């Protein structure tokens, strides 16, 4: 039995915004025509670092580290960690970029490891959840952050490469060996050695792997010690770049390609990755986004807004339609006080400089981007989809056990848009349950995602029609999820 996930994005077009007559759009999805299978799914960046980063020799914030550091509870706070993992399960996160630093396991000197530090225990707790829930992990050592291997003239603890790259690589390989060969975490599907190695910032001298050894030299060393010495053949991903998204840089050392994107234009067709996707396909490699989220003039205030996040969801759908194999939103846990209000859950009270006792959904992000992972299964097939109007960007995904999901996003309109969806070559009848998030739910942390209607479609009744409210997400799915049920990670047999 087969299952299909279909994703649609309705955007402003041809006067829909101001027209007295709602825009009418027809969409056809062919159940028999599979374009490709996604290599991964939809999820989040996830830090496990429990303290902030400070500038060398001071107690001033190292702003290059961002605001994800310090929003994580200590490992022995089981109650808060259970709340965090329950939110991850509700969101149905099926792919994560799990972010660590070398100081977590090799803080004092080369070859001396601390496998039971609080942050390493945080790491094991998240990996245990991923292993038991079949969540794919992109393990990233974001920064080579160790005082013993930091250049003496470094302006930041994070925007540098290690002084002794060989010692760094041996420590990195020891960490991977512990997780894969000794603790047997099979959920780790790809590796990364350093965050955004070629990114440049105004007022700084660069990003990670700027000083000393190059990122390329570090990759060579890591591959040697991980593969040849430790016998681990998990592929490396990269180049983990941000600025040069339009210039394809093939690399035979990498098993898959991964980039970041924050300059998101939510009102234009998704731009940037067609060349990367084409090149990756020719090499038989996946291509995915390791970070994304959008970036605007005042990110701390505006990246949180309901309307902006609706636009980012539409942009996400367009990128998936172009051929991106997985999408990792920045990010699951974040203080939200330095480089953008990104988080999916609120763990940290920045006004009182302490963790919240009760961890709640972060308004707008949780109930917009989070719904994509909640109602979708990883590694879905993409179906051929056609529309009579460019106002709609449509993505059809097929899973294995007979479930359909349709996301319809009307992201930039003040008018209702009408949608008629037809699934051709259907061989059985299904019931689609409708869920929705509208402007009435903006800025709320307690939205109940319940079915509000249902539609039948199948071999005889091939179409259904519904009106999509302005600035809203509508979901039609065979997954009959109650408001407290876990989201979909692996595809389940239809209920």
C-alpha positions in Angstrom: 0.0 0.0 0.0 1.3 3.4 -0.9 1.0 6.8 0.9 1.3 10.3 -0.5 2.2 13.6 1.1 1.3 16.7 -0.9 2.5 20.2 0.0 1.0 23.3 -1.5 2.0 27.0 -1.1 -0.5 29.7 -2.2 1.1 33.1 -2.7 0.0 36.5 -3.8 -0.5 36.6 -7.6 -2.6 38.3 -10.3 -4.5 40.6 -8.1 -5.6 38.1 -5.5 -4.6 40.5 -2.8 -6.9 43.3 -3.8 -9.4 41.5 -6.1 -13.1 41.3 -5.0 -13.2 37.8 -6.4 -11.0 35.1 -4.8 -8.3 33.7 -7.0 -9.3 30.2 -8.2 -6.4 27.7 -8.6 -6.5 24.1 -9.8 -3.8 21.6 -8.9 -3.3 18.1 -10.3 -1.0 15.5 -8.6 -0.2 12.3 -10.4 -0.1 9.3 -8.1 1.8 7.2 -10.6 4.7 9.6 -11.4 7.5 9.7 -8.9 10.1 12.3 -9.6 12.6 11.3 -6.8 12.9 10.2 -3.2 14.0 12.7 -0.5 17.1 11.6 1.3 16.1 13.1 4.6 13.1 15.0 6.0 12.2 18.1 7.9 13.5 19.3 11.3 15.7 21.5 13.4 19.1 22.6 14.4 19.6 21.4 18.0 22.3 22.6 20.4 23.2 20.8 23.6 25.7 23.4 25.0 24.6 24.5 28.4 26.6 27.7 28.9 27.3 30.9 27.0 30.6 31.6 25.1 32.8 34.5 26.3 35.5 36.4 24.5 39.1 35.3 25.1 40.3 36.4 28.6 37.0 38.1 29.6 33.5 37.6 30.7 32.0 39.5 27.8 29.7 37.7 25.4 31.3 36.3 22.3 28.5 37.5 20.0 29.8 35.3 17.1 28.5 32.3 19.1 24.9 33.5 18.8 22.1 32.9 21.3 21.7 29.1 21.3 24.4 28.7 23.9 23.0 28.6 27.5 19.3 27.8 26.8 19.7 24.2 27.7 18.9 22.8 31.1 21.4 20.7 33.1 21.3 17.0 32.3 20.1 16.1 35.8 17.0 18.3 35.4 14.9 15.3 34.1 11.6 17.2 34.3 12.7 19.9 31.9 14.4 17.5 29.6 11.2 15.4 29.4 9.3 18.5 28.5 11.9 19.3 25.7 11.7 15.8 24.3 7.9 15.8 24.5 7.8 18.9 22.3 10.2 17.3 19.8 7.9 14.3 19.6 4.8 16.5 19.1 6.6 18.3 16.3 7.5 15.0 14.7 11.0 16.2 14.1 12.6 13.5 11.8 16.0 15.1 10.9 18.2 17.2 13.2 21.6 19.0 12.9 22.9 18.1 16.3 25.5 20.7 17.3 28.5 20.3 19.7 31.9 21.8 20.4 35.2 20.2 21.1 35.4 21.7 24.6 32.5 19.4 25.6 34.7 16.3 25.4 38.3 17.5 25.2 38.5 20.6 27.3 42.0 20.6 28.9 44.6 19.2 26.5 45.0 16.9 23.5 44.3 13.2 24.1 42.5 13.7 27.5 38.8 13.2 27.2 35.8 14.0 29.4 33.1 11.7 28.2 30.8 12.3 31.2 30.6 16.1 31.2 27.2 17.6 31.6 27.1 18.6 27.9 28.1 15.1 26.8 25.3 13.7 28.9 23.0 16.2 27.1 24.3 14.8 23.8 23.6 11.2 24.8 20.1 12.2 26.0 19.2 13.7 22.6 20.8 10.8 20.7 18.9 8.3 22.8 15.7 10.1 21.8 16.8 10.1 18.1 17.7 6.4 18.2 14.4 5.3 19.8 12.4 7.5 17.4 14.3 6.7 14.2 15.4 10.4 13.8 18.2 11.0 11.3 21.2 13.0 12.8 23.6 15.4 11.0 26.3 15.6 13.7 28.1 18.9 13.5 31.1 20.1 15.5 30.1 23.7 15.0 33.3 25.4 16.4 36.7 24.0 17.4 36.2 25.7 20.8 39.0 24.6 23.1 41.3 27.0 25.0 44.3 24.7 24.6 44.0 24.8 20.8 43.0 28.4 20.3 45.4 30.9 18.6 46.7 33.4 21.1 45.7 36.3 18.9 42.2 35.1 18.2 39.5 37.8 18.6 36.9 35.2 19.3 36.7 31.7 20.9 34.7 30.5 17.9 35.9 32.2 14.7 39.2 30.4 14.5 40.7 27.1 13.3 42.7 24.9 15.7 46.4 25.7 16.1 47.2 21.9 16.1 44.9 20.5 13.4 46.2 17.0 13.8 45.5 17.0 17.5 42.0 18.5 16.8 41.3 15.7 14.2 42.4 12.9 16.5 40.1 14.2 19.2 37.2 14.6 16.8 37.7 11.0 15.6 37.8 9.8 19.1 34.4 11.4 19.8 32.8 9.9 16.6 34.3 6.5 17.6 32.7 6.7 21.0 29.3 7.5 19.6 29.3 5.1 16.7 31.5 2.2 17.6 31.1 2.1 21.4 27.7 3.5 22.1 26.3 2.2 18.8 24.2 5.2 17.7 23.0 4.2 14.3 20.9 7.4 13.9 24.1 9.4 13.0 23.8 9.6 9.2 26.4 12.3 8.3 29.2 14.4 9.8 30.5 17.9 9.7 33.7 19.4 11.1 33.1 23.1 11.4 30.4 25.8 10.9 30.4 28.1 7.8 34.2 28.0 7.1 34.2 30.7 4.4 31.8 33.1 5.8 33.0 36.7 6.4 31.5 39.2 8.8 31.9 43.0 8.8 34.1 44.0 11.8 35.6 40.5 12.2 38.3 38.6 10.4 36.1 35.8 9.3 34.2 32.8 10.6 35.3 29.3 11.8 38.5 27.8 10.3 39.8 31.3 9.5 43.1 31.2 11.4 45.8 28.6 11.1 44.8 25.4 9.3 42.2 25.6 6.6 38.9 23.8 6.6 40.1 21.7 3.7 43.1 20.5 5.7 40.9 19.8 8.7 38.5 17.8 6.5 41.5 15.7 5.2 42.7 15.1 8.7 39.2 14.2 10.0 38.6 11.8 7.1 41.9 10.1 7.8 41.3 9.6 11.5 37.6 8.8 11.3 37.8 6.4 8.3 41.2 5.0 8.1 42.1 4.9 11.8 38.7 4.3 13.4 37.1 2.4 10.6 33.9 4.6 10.5 32.4 5.2 7.0 29.6 7.7 7.8 29.7 10.3 5.0 30.9 13.9 5.6 28.7 16.7 4.5 29.6 20.3 3.5 30.8 22.8 2.5 28.5 24.2 5.2 28.8 27.6 3.4 26.6 30.6 3.5 27.7 33.4 1.2 28.7 31.5 -2.0 25.4 29.7 -2.6 25.5 30.4 -6.3 28.9 28.9 -7.0 29.0 25.2 -7.0 32.1 23.7 -5.5 32.3 19.9 -6.1 34.3 17.9 -3.6 34.9 14.2 -4.0 35.6 13.9 -0.2 32.0 14.8 0.6 29.2 12.2 0.5 26.6 14.9 0.3 26.3 18.7 -0.1 24.8 21.1 2.5 24.5 24.8 2.6 22.9 27.6 4.8 20.4 30.3 3.7 19.1 33.3 5.7 18.5 36.0 3.0 15.1 34.6 2.3 12.8 36.5 0.0 9.4 35.1 1.0 7.5 36.8 -1.8 9.6 35.7 -4.8 10.1 32.2 -6.3 12.7 30.3 -4.4 16.0 31.1 -6.0 19.3 29.8 -5.2 20.1 26.1 -5.2 19.2 24.8 -8.6 22.9 24.6 -9.7 23.9 22.8 -6.5 21.0 20.4 -6.8 21.8 19.6 -10.5 25.5 19.0 -9.6 24.6 16.8 -6.6 22.3 14.7 -8.8 25.0 14.2 -11.4 27.3 12.9 -8.7 24.6 10.8 -7.1 24.7 12.8 -3.8 22.0 14.3 -1.7 21.7 18.1 -1.2 20.1 19.6 1.9 19.9 22.9 3.9 21.7 22.6 7.2 20.4 26.0 8.4 17.7 28.4 7.2 15.2 30.8 8.7 15.2 34.1 7.0 17.0 37.3 7.8 15.7 40.9 7.9 16.6 44.3 9.1 15.7 43.7 12.8 15.8 40.0 13.2 15.3 39.9 17.0 12.0 41.6 16.6 10.7 40.4 13.2 12.0 36.9 12.8 9.4 36.0 15.5 6.3 37.5 13.7 3.5 35.3 12.6 3.3 36.8 9.1 7.0 36.5 8.4 7.0 32.9 9.5 4.1 32.1 7.2 6.2 33.4 4.4 9.2 31.3 5.5 7.0 28.2 5.4 6.0 29.0 1.8 9.7 29.5 1.0 10.5 26.1 2.6 7.9 24.4 0.4 9.3 26.1 -2.7 12.8 24.9 -1.9 11.6 21.3 -1.4 9.8 21.5 -4.7 13.1 22.5 -6.4 14.8 19.3 -5.1 16.2 20.0 -1.7 16.5 16.6 0.2 16.0 17.9 3.7 15.5 21.2 5.6 16.8 22.0 9.0 15.4 25.2 10.6 17.5 27.4 12.9 16.7 26.3 15.6 14.9 24.2 18.2 16.4 25.7 21.4 17.6 29.3 21.5 17.6 32.2 24.0 16.4 34.5 21.2 18.3 37.5 22.5 21.3 38.0 20.3 21.0 37.0 16.6 17.3 36.5 16.1 14.1 35.2 17.7 14.3 31.7 16.1 13.4 29.1 18.7 10.7 26.6 18.5 10.3 26.3 22.3 10.9 28.8 25.1 13.4 27.4 27.6 15.1 30.5 28.8 13.8 33.7 30.5 16.2 36.4 29.2 14.7 39.0 31.5 15.5 37.0 34.6 18.5 35.3 33.2 17.3 31.8 34.1 15.5 28.8 32.7 11.7 28.7 32.6 10.2 26.1 35.0 7.6 25.2 32.3 8.8 25.0 28.7 6.2 26.2 26.2 5.8 26.4 22.4 7.4 29.6 21.1 4.6 31.6 19.4 4.4 31.6 15.6 7.4 29.4 14.8 6.1 26.3 16.6 2.7 26.4 14.9 3.9 27.3 11.4 7.2 25.7 10.6 6.6 23.0 13.1 3.5 21.7 11.4 5.5 20.7 8.3 7.4 18.1 10.4 4.4 17.2 12.5 2.4 16.0 9.6 5.1 14.6 7.3 7.2 11.4 7.2 10.9 11.4 6.3 12.3 10.0 3.1 9.2 10.5 1.0 8.9 10.2 -2.7 8.1 13.4 -4.7 5.3 13.2 -7.2 4.7 15.1 -10.4 2.4 18.0 -9.8 0.9 20.5 -12.2 -1.0 23.8 -11.5 -2.9 26.2 -13.8 -1.5 29.2 -11.9 1.9 30.2 -10.6 0.2 31.5 -7.5 0.6 28.0 -6.1 3.8 26.1 -5.5 3.0 22.4 -5.0 5.0 19.5 -3.7 3.7 16.0 -3.6 5.3 13.4 -1.4 4.6 9.7 -1.4 5.3 7.5 1.6 4.9 3.7 2.0 1.7 3.0 4.0 -1.2 4.8 2.4 -1.1 8.2 4.1 -1.7 11.5 2.3 -0.9 15.0 3.7 -1.6 18.3 1.9 -0.2 21.6 3.2 -1.8 24.7 1.7 -0.1 28.0 2.5 -1.6 31.4 1.6 1.3 33.5 2.6 0.8 37.0 1.2 -2.8 37.8 0.5 -5.6 39.8 2.1 -8.2 37.7 0.3 -9.3 34.1 0.5 -8.0 31.9 -2.3 -10.0 29.0 -3.7 -8.2 25.7 -4.3 -9.4 22.7 -6.2 -7.1 19.7 -5.8 -7.2 16.6 -8.0 -5.3 13.4 -7.5 -5.2 11.4 -10.7 -4.6 7.6 -10.9 -6.1 7.0 -7.5 -6.9 3.4 -6.9 -8.7 3.6 -3.5 -10.8 5.9 -1.4 -9.3 8.0 1.5 -10.5 10.5 4.1 -8.6 13.7 4.6 -8.8 15.5 8.0 -8.4 19.2 7.8 -6.3 21.2 10.3 -5.5 24.9 10.0 -3.5 27.8 11.5 -4.9 31.3 10.8 -4.1 34.9 11.9 -6.4 34.3 14.9 -3.6 32.0 16.2 -0.8 34.6 15.8 1.4 35.2 18.9 -0.2 32.3 20.9 1.6 29.6 22.7 -1.4 27.3 23.2 -2.9 26.7 19.8 -5.0 23.5 19.7 -4.3 21.7 16.4 -7.6 19.8 15.9 -9.4 18.5 12.9 -12.1 21.0 11.8 -13.5 19.2 8.7 -12.9 16.2 6.5 -13.0 15.5 2.8 -13.3 12.2 0.8 -11.3 11.6 -2.3 -10.5 8.5 -4.3 -11.0 6.5 -7.5 -14.4 8.0 -8.2 -14.3 11.3 -6.4 -10.9 12.6 -7.5 -11.1 16.2 -6.4 -12.0 18.4 -3.5 -12.4 22.2 -3.2 -11.7 24.5 -0.2 -11.0 28.1 0.5 -7.7 29.0 2.0 -7.9 32.1 4.3 -5.3 34.8 3.9 -2.0 34.4 5.7 -2.9 30.9 6.8 -1.7 27.3 6.7 -4.3 24.6 5.9 -3.5 20.9 6.3 -5.4 18.0 4.8 -4.1 14.6 5.9 -5.1 10.9 6.4 -3.1 11.1 9.7 -5.9 11.6 12.3 -3.9 13.3 15.0 -5.4 14.5 18.2 -4.1 17.7 19.7 -1.8 15.8 22.1 -0.7 13.0 19.8 2.9 12.7 18.7 3.8 14.0 15.2 4.8 11.7 12.3 8.5 10.7 12.0 8.5 7.3 10.3 5.5 6.7 8.1 2.8 4.7 9.9 0.1 2.4 8.6 -3.0 4.3 7.9 -5.6 4.3 10.7 
